[in-house]
Amino acid sequence: MTLPDPDWIQVVLDRYEQPLIRYAAHITGDIERARDVVQDTFLKLCRRGAPAGGDSLAPWMYAVCRNGALDVRRKEKRMTAIDQSRLQQLPVKPDFPAALERNERLAEVMQVLATLPENQQEVLRLKFQGGLSYREIGQVAHLSIGNVGFLIHAGIQAIREAMQAQPGSGAARRGR
């Protein structure tokens, strides 16, 4: 077995580590278990090596991470909601005034997101946190591209409506 180029692994680690941790934490409900799942994902990547096609890396990473996180959740037989305070401990690159407003809006969106059906939550996270295409999301979640599109559209619409309905939300304040 030949090990992948350390520089390539570092680039992949920089790009995918934090998004995968957030994704796995949502599934496992625990940030430490999520880190373990992501570590296992990277170990599998090191054993596998760089993909030949290049564009297949993201769906492969998310699929391996998803499967590992689901295994952890099944083994522990617990389905607790994610602790948002733990997720907020992940490092964020600040851009002070704009970041504050974005964080406030993001917190509002995340609260609404948590009320959506699980399949909508997953495709929205893969699209907007993971940056995956519809095709890649379909590969990870075992859905057709049309189903992915429908779930994303319905999820965004539900979030938009809920945000507009919140009297104290940032959307309502800006609309005045």
N, C-alpha and C positions, 0 to 999 in steps of 0.2 A: 504494500500500500504506500503510495506517495502522498505526502501531505500537501495541501494547497499552499500557494504563495501567501506568506504572512501579511504582506501588504494588502492583498485582495481580501483576506479574512478581516483585516482591520476596517477596510472600506465597508464591507458588508455589515460588520458589527456596528459601525457608526450609523449606518443607514437604518438598520432594522431592529436593533436591540430595544430601544425605548418603545417604539410602536408595538412590537411583539409582546413586551411586558404588559403594556396597557391592555392589549387584546386578551392575553392569557389571564390577566387579573380579573377581567370581566367574567371569564368563564369559570375560573376556580374560586373566585371570591376572596382570594388571599394573595397579597403582593409577593410574599416570600415564596409561596408555591409557584406563582407565576414566573418568578426569576429562575427557579429550578427548571421549570418546563422550557424556558427560553435557553437556558444553558444546555439542556439536553438537545434542543433543536440545533444549536450551533455545533455541538459535538457530532451530531449526525451529518451536518453539512461538511465538517472537516473530514469525516470518513468518506463521504460521497464525492467531494471535490466540486470544482466549478462546473456548472451545467454547460453543455455544448451550445445550446441555443441562446443563452444570455437572458432572454426575456422570460424564461420559465422559473427564474429564481424566486421572485416574489410569491407567486401562488404556491410553490413548493414549500417555502419557509412558513407561510401562513397555514398551509394544510398540515404540516408536521407539528407546528405549534398547537393548532386547534386539536388535533388528535391526542397529543400529549396532555393538554389541559383537560380534555374530556375524560381521558383515562384517570387523571388525578381526581377529578370530581366524582367519577363513578366509584373509584376505590374508597373514597372517604365518605361516600353516601351523604354528602351535604350539599345543599343548594342554597347557600346564603347569599344575600344581596351584597354587592361589592361595597366596601367601606370607602366612600368618596374621600375622606380625609387622608387615607393612605395613598390613594392615587395622586392627590395633590402634592405629596412629598417628592414625586418624580421631578427631576430638574427641568426647569423651563427657562428658555432664553428671554430675559425681560427686555421690554421696550417701553418703559414706565407708563406714561399716561395712556397710550394706546393699548398696552398690555393689560392694564387694569380694566379698561372697558371691555376688551376681548375676554378676559377671564370672567367678568361678571356675566356677559352674554353666554359664554360657554357653560358656566354653571347652570344658567337657566335652561339652556338647550339640553344639557345632560340630565337635568331633572325630568324634563319632558320625555327625553329618549328612554329613560328607565321605565316609563309607563307604557311604552309600545310593546307589541308582541315580540317575543324573543327572536324570531326569524328576521323581522324588520330591524331590530337593534343590531343583529350580527352583520347584515349586509351594509347598513349605514356605517358601522365601525370600520368594516373592511374597505369601503369606498373612501371615507373621509379621514379616517385615522391611518389606514394602511396605504391609501393611494392606489388601490388595485382597480383594474378595469372590470367591466361587467363580466367579460369572459373569464378573467382570473377569479373573480368572486364566485362565479358559477362552478369553477373547478374546485375551489376550497370548500364551498358549502354544498356541493352536489346539487346544484339548481340549474335550470335552463337560463339562458341569457334573458329571455323574455320575462321569466319569473323574477330574476334579479332586478330588471328594470322596473317591473310593477312594484316590487317591495320597496325599492328606493323611492320611487315616485310617491307611493302611498305614505311612506314614513316621513318624507320631507313635508308633504301636505299636512299631515297630522301635527308635526312640530310647528309649522308655520301657523296653523289655526290656533294651537294651544298658546303659542307665544303672543299672538295678537289678542287673545282673550284674557291674558294675565294683566290685571289693572296696574300692578306695580312694576311690570317688566320693563326692560330697556326699550323694547319695541313700542310699548304703549307710551312711554315718556317721550320718545322721539316723534311719535305720531301726533303729539299735542300741538 
